Amino acid sequence: MAERVKVRRLSPAEGERLLRIVRRGESKQGGNAIRWRRATMILASAGGNTVPVIARLVAADEDTVRAVIHRFFRVRAGLPGP
């Protein structure tokens, strides 16, 4: 069984910036689809969703979701960049 992961608690600034990325729908307007998808994964995890649920939400592999969450832990700025 794969390890259970969950994103750390978001700061208010991180939450606002991630919401801005998702709400703008950058992937739908020709923006950076990868950044939009990663932001969606982080917000879903912060909201308490499990990795399998998030994977279905963004049509990604569970390992990909885990990798994005682990990267979020390592990146001090906390934003899912390219």
Contacts in CASP RR format, 6 or more apart in sequence:
PFRMAT RR
TARGET T0000
AUTHOR 0000-0000-0000
METHOD contacts of the structure
MODEL  1
MAERVKVRRLSPAEGERLLRIVRRGESKQGGNAIRWRRATMILASAGGNT
VPVIARLVAADEDTVRAVIHRFFRVRAGLPGP
2 51 0 8 1.000
2 62 0 8 1.000
2 63 0 8 1.000
2 66 0 8 1.000
3 66 0 8 1.000
4 50 0 8 1.000
4 51 0 8 1.000
5 45 0 8 1.000
5 51 0 8 1.000
5 66 0 8 1.000
5 69 0 8 1.000
5 70 0 8 1.000
6 45 0 8 1.000
6 48 0 8 1.000
6 69 0 8 1.000
7 42 0 8 1.000
7 45 0 8 1.000
7 46 0 8 1.000
7 69 0 8 1.000
7 72 0 8 1.000
7 73 0 8 1.000
8 72 0 8 1.000
8 73 0 8 1.000
9 46 0 8 1.000
10 18 0 8 1.000
10 42 0 8 1.000
10 46 0 8 1.000
14 78 0 8 1.000
14 79 0 8 1.000
15 43 0 8 1.000
15 46 0 8 1.000
17 79 0 8 1.000
18 39 0 8 1.000
18 42 0 8 1.000
18 43 0 8 1.000
18 79 0 8 1.000
18 80 0 8 1.000
19 43 0 8 1.000
21 35 0 8 1.000
21 36 0 8 1.000
21 39 0 8 1.000
22 36 0 8 1.000
22 39 0 8 1.000
22 40 0 8 1.000
22 43 0 8 1.000
25 36 0 8 1.000
26 32 0 8 1.000
26 33 0 8 1.000
26 35 0 8 1.000
26 36 0 8 1.000
27 33 0 8 1.000
27 36 0 8 1.000
27 37 0 8 1.000
32 82 0 8 1.000
34 81 0 8 1.000
34 82 0 8 1.000
35 80 0 8 1.000
35 81 0 8 1.000
35 82 0 8 1.000
37 58 0 8 1.000
37 60 0 8 1.000
38 68 0 8 1.000
38 80 0 8 1.000
38 81 0 8 1.000
39 79 0 8 1.000
39 80 0 8 1.000
40 57 0 8 1.000
40 58 0 8 1.000
41 54 0 8 1.000
41 58 0 8 1.000
41 60 0 8 1.000
41 65 0 8 1.000
41 68 0 8 1.000
41 69 0 8 1.000
41 80 0 8 1.000
42 68 0 8 1.000
42 69 0 8 1.000
42 72 0 8 1.000
42 80 0 8 1.000
44 53 0 8 1.000
44 54 0 8 1.000
44 57 0 8 1.000
44 58 0 8 1.000
45 51 0 8 1.000
45 54 0 8 1.000
45 65 0 8 1.000
45 69 0 8 1.000
49 57 0 8 1.000
51 62 0 8 1.000
51 65 0 8 1.000
51 66 0 8 1.000
51 69 0 8 1.000
52 62 0 8 1.000
54 60 0 8 1.000
54 65 0 8 1.000
55 61 0 8 1.000
55 62 0 8 1.000
55 64 0 8 1.000
55 65 0 8 1.000
58 65 0 8 1.000
68 80 0 8 1.000
71 80 0 8 1.000
72 78 0 8 1.000
72 80 0 8 1.000
75 81 0 8 1.000
END
